[in-house]
Amino acid sequence: MKFAKWLYNLSNTDQYILIGFFIASLGLSYLTITMLRAWHLKIHGSDKYSHEMRVTPFGLVGVALLYSVILYMSIGETVTKWIIGITQ
Protein backbone atom coordinates (compact mmCIF):
# COMPACT_ATOMS: atom_id res chain seq x y z
CA MET A 1 0.00 0.00 0.00
CA LYS A 2 2.91 2.39 0.60
CA PHE A 3 4.03 2.10 -3.04
CA ALA A 4 0.56 3.02 -4.30
CA LYS A 5 0.40 6.04 -1.98
CA TRP A 6 3.84 7.12 -3.16
CA LEU A 7 2.75 6.92 -6.81
CA TYR A 8 -0.46 8.80 -6.07
CA ASN A 9 1.39 11.63 -4.33
CA LEU A 10 3.89 12.22 -7.15
CA SER A 11 3.65 15.51 -8.99
CA ASN A 12 3.11 15.64 -12.76
CA THR A 13 6.77 16.50 -13.25
CA ASP A 14 7.87 13.42 -11.32
CA GLN A 15 5.50 11.22 -13.32
CA TYR A 16 6.87 12.54 -16.61
CA ILE A 17 10.41 11.98 -15.39
CA LEU A 18 9.57 8.39 -14.41
CA ILE A 19 8.04 7.76 -17.85
CA GLY A 20 11.13 9.24 -19.52
CA PHE A 21 13.44 7.13 -17.39
CA PHE A 22 11.42 4.01 -18.24
CA ILE A 23 11.61 4.73 -21.98
CA ALA A 24 15.36 5.28 -21.73
CA SER A 25 15.62 2.11 -19.66
CA LEU A 26 13.86 0.12 -22.37
CA GLY A 27 16.65 1.10 -24.76
CA LEU A 28 19.33 0.21 -22.21
CA SER A 29 17.56 -3.07 -21.51
CA TYR A 30 17.46 -4.01 -25.18
CA LEU A 31 21.13 -3.09 -25.54
CA THR A 32 22.04 -5.18 -22.48
CA ILE A 33 20.14 -8.23 -23.68
CA THR A 34 21.63 -7.90 -27.17
CA MET A 35 25.14 -7.68 -25.72
CA LEU A 36 24.49 -10.72 -23.52
CA ARG A 37 23.24 -12.59 -26.57
CA ALA A 38 26.40 -11.70 -28.51
CA TRP A 39 28.55 -12.76 -25.56
CA HIS A 40 26.63 -16.05 -25.30
CA LEU A 41 27.10 -16.69 -29.02
CA LYS A 42 30.82 -15.92 -28.73
CA ILE A 43 31.24 -18.32 -25.81
CA HIS A 44 29.24 -21.20 -27.27
CA GLY A 45 29.90 -20.58 -30.95
CA SER A 46 27.93 -22.77 -33.29
CA ASP A 47 27.48 -25.64 -30.85
CA LYS A 48 24.39 -27.51 -32.03
CA TYR A 49 23.34 -28.31 -28.44
CA SER A 50 23.46 -24.75 -27.11
CA HIS A 51 20.13 -23.02 -26.76
CA GLU A 52 19.20 -19.82 -28.54
CA MET A 53 18.95 -16.71 -26.39
CA ARG A 54 16.01 -14.49 -27.34
CA VAL A 55 14.77 -11.04 -26.36
CA THR A 56 11.37 -11.61 -24.75
CA PRO A 57 9.00 -8.88 -23.61
CA PHE A 58 9.08 -10.16 -20.02
CA GLY A 59 12.88 -10.00 -19.90
CA LEU A 60 12.96 -6.64 -21.67
CA VAL A 61 10.48 -4.99 -19.27
CA GLY A 62 12.01 -6.70 -16.22
CA VAL A 63 15.49 -5.41 -16.91
CA ALA A 64 14.04 -2.00 -17.86
CA LEU A 65 12.28 -1.76 -14.50
CA LEU A 66 15.56 -2.43 -12.72
CA TYR A 67 17.33 0.21 -14.79
CA SER A 68 14.58 2.78 -14.25
CA VAL A 69 14.62 2.24 -10.47
CA ILE A 70 18.40 2.66 -10.42
CA LEU A 71 18.20 5.80 -12.56
CA TYR A 72 15.41 7.38 -10.52
CA MET A 73 17.04 6.61 -7.19
CA SER A 74 20.42 7.95 -8.33
CA ILE A 75 19.57 11.07 -10.34
CA GLY A 76 15.79 11.53 -10.06
CA GLU A 77 15.87 14.29 -7.46
CA THR A 78 18.52 16.24 -9.37
CA VAL A 79 16.60 16.00 -12.64
CA THR A 80 13.36 17.05 -10.92
CA LYS A 81 15.02 20.15 -9.41
CA TRP A 82 16.63 20.97 -12.73
CA ILE A 83 13.35 20.74 -14.67
CA ILE A 84 11.42 22.73 -12.07
CA GLY A 85 14.16 25.39 -12.20
CA ILE A 86 13.88 25.61 -15.99
CA THR A 87 10.08 25.87 -16.03
CA GLN A 88 9.88 28.69 -13.47
N, C-alpha and C positions, 0 to 999 in steps of 0.2 A: 504494500500500500504506500510506502514511503516513496518509491520510484514514481508511481502515478501522480502523487502530490507534487513531486519535484517537476515532472513534465508539465503539469497544469499551471504551475506558478512561474514558468519561464516566460520571459518577455518575447515579443515578436522577433526582435533582433537575435536573441539567443536561439530561437527556433530556426531562423534562416541560417545562422552559423552552423547549427547541427546538421541541417540538410546539406549545406555546402561541404562540410567535413565528410559526410557520408558519401556524397558523390565523388569527392576526391579519393576517399578510401576504396570505393569500388574499382577505380583505376589502379590504385596501388595493389589491391587484392588480386586483380587479374594479372598484373605484372609479376607478383610474387608466385602465383600458381604456375604461370608460364615459365618462369625461371626454374622453379622446382621440377617442372616437367622436363625441361631441357637438361637439367642436372641428372635426373633419373635416367633419361635416354643415354646420356654420356656414360653413366656408370654401368648400365646393363647392356648397352649397345643393341645389337639386333638379336638378342637371345630370344628364341621362339617360345620359351616358357615364362618370360617376364610379362607382367600384366601392363596394360595400357593405362596411363594416368590421364584422366580427363578433367576438364573444368566444368564442375556441376554448379547449378544455381545455389544449392545449399552451402557448398564449400566457399563459393564466391561471396555470398552475403555474410557467412560466418566470419570469414577472415576480415571482411570490410567492417563488420561491427567491432571487432577487436581494434582495428586501426583507428576507427572513428573515436572510440573511447579513449585511446591513447592520445590522439590529437587533441581532443577536447579537454582532457585533464591536463595536458602539458601546456597548450597555448590558447585555450578557449577564453580565458579571462582577459588576456592581453589583446586578443583580436576583438572581443566585445568592447573593451575600452577604446580601442583604436577606431572602430566603426562608429561608436557613439560620439567620439570626439570629432570625426569628420562630418557627421550629419548635423551637428549643432552649430 
